[in-house]
């Protein structure tokens, strides 16, 4: 018959330090997330509504291919910004 000490976590005989902070803020709580979303919407709207001087060159100067390229650039910039933000900042836990 075994006895329990009332602990519900796994006890391996090693005291684990309590984690009192998270790594960073949640991504949706940051301004760079909202700037990213706003810029992606701006690129998509510009690609849909701007046709430039399509009559003289025979095509749309800011089409879907260019818009997708800019969205990819914005995504890469956002991911780099999040990576830099996570590199050393902490957010304290609140009870």
C-alpha positions as CSV (number, residue, x, y, z in Angstrom):
1,X,0.0,0.0,0.0
2,X,1.4,3.4,-0.9
3,X,0.9,6.7,0.8
4,X,0.6,10.0,-0.8
5,X,1.9,13.3,0.4
6,X,-0.8,15.4,-1.1
7,X,1.3,16.7,-4.0
8,X,-0.3,16.4,-7.4
9,X,2.8,17.2,-9.5
10,X,5.5,14.8,-10.5
11,X,8.2,14.6,-7.8
12,X,11.5,13.3,-9.0
13,X,13.4,14.2,-6.0
14,X,14.7,17.4,-7.5
15,X,13.4,20.8,-6.5
16,X,12.3,22.8,-9.5
17,X,12.5,26.6,-9.3
18,X,9.1,28.3,-9.7
19,X,8.7,30.2,-13.0
20,X,7.6,33.7,-12.1
21,X,7.5,35.2,-15.5
22,X,6.6,34.4,-19.1
23,X,9.0,34.8,-21.9
24,X,7.2,37.7,-23.6
25,X,3.8,39.3,-24.1
26,X,1.2,37.4,-26.1
27,X,1.6,38.3,-29.8
28,X,-1.9,39.8,-30.0
29,X,-1.1,42.2,-27.2
30,X,1.7,43.9,-29.1
31,X,1.6,46.9,-31.4
32,X,3.7,45.1,-34.0
33,X,0.9,42.6,-34.5
34,X,-1.7,45.3,-35.2
35,X,0.8,47.2,-37.5
36,X,1.4,43.9,-39.4
37,X,-2.3,43.3,-39.9
38,X,-2.9,46.9,-40.9
39,X,-0.1,46.9,-43.5
40,X,-1.2,43.5,-45.0
41,X,-4.8,45.0,-45.4
42,X,-3.3,48.1,-46.9
43,X,-1.3,46.1,-49.5
44,X,-4.3,44.0,-50.4
45,X,-6.6,47.0,-50.8
46,X,-4.0,48.8,-52.8
47,X,-3.5,45.9,-55.1
48,X,-7.3,45.6,-55.6
49,X,-8.1,49.3,-56.2
50,X,-5.0,50.8,-57.8
51,X,-4.6,50.2,-61.5
52,X,-2.2,52.9,-62.3
53,X,-1.7,53.8,-65.9
54,X,-2.6,50.3,-67.2
55,X,-3.6,51.6,-70.6
56,X,-0.1,52.7,-71.7
57,X,1.8,49.7,-70.5
58,X,-0.7,47.0,-71.1
59,X,-0.9,45.7,-67.5
60,X,-1.4,46.5,-63.9
61,X,1.8,47.8,-62.3
62,X,0.7,46.6,-58.8
63,X,-0.9,43.3,-59.4
64,X,-1.4,40.2,-57.3
65,X,2.2,39.0,-57.7
66,X,3.7,42.2,-56.4
67,X,1.1,42.4,-53.6
68,X,2.0,38.8,-52.5
69,X,5.7,39.7,-52.6
70,X,5.1,42.6,-50.2
71,X,2.9,40.5,-47.9
72,X,5.8,37.9,-47.7
73,X,8.2,40.7,-46.9
74,X,5.9,42.0,-44.2
75,X,5.5,38.5,-42.7
76,X,9.3,38.0,-42.6
77,X,9.7,41.4,-40.9
78,X,7.0,40.5,-38.4
79,X,8.6,37.2,-37.6
80,X,12.1,38.8,-37.1
81,X,10.5,41.5,-34.9
82,X,8.8,38.8,-32.8
83,X,12.1,36.8,-32.6
84,X,14.0,39.9,-31.4
85,X,11.2,40.6,-28.8
86,X,11.4,37.1,-27.5
87,X,15.2,37.2,-27.2
88,X,15.4,38.7,-23.7
89,X,12.2,40.3,-22.4
90,X,10.0,38.9,-19.7
91,X,6.5,39.6,-18.5
92,X,5.7,38.9,-14.9
93,X,2.9,36.5,-13.9
94,X,0.0,38.1,-12.1
95,X,-2.0,36.1,-9.7
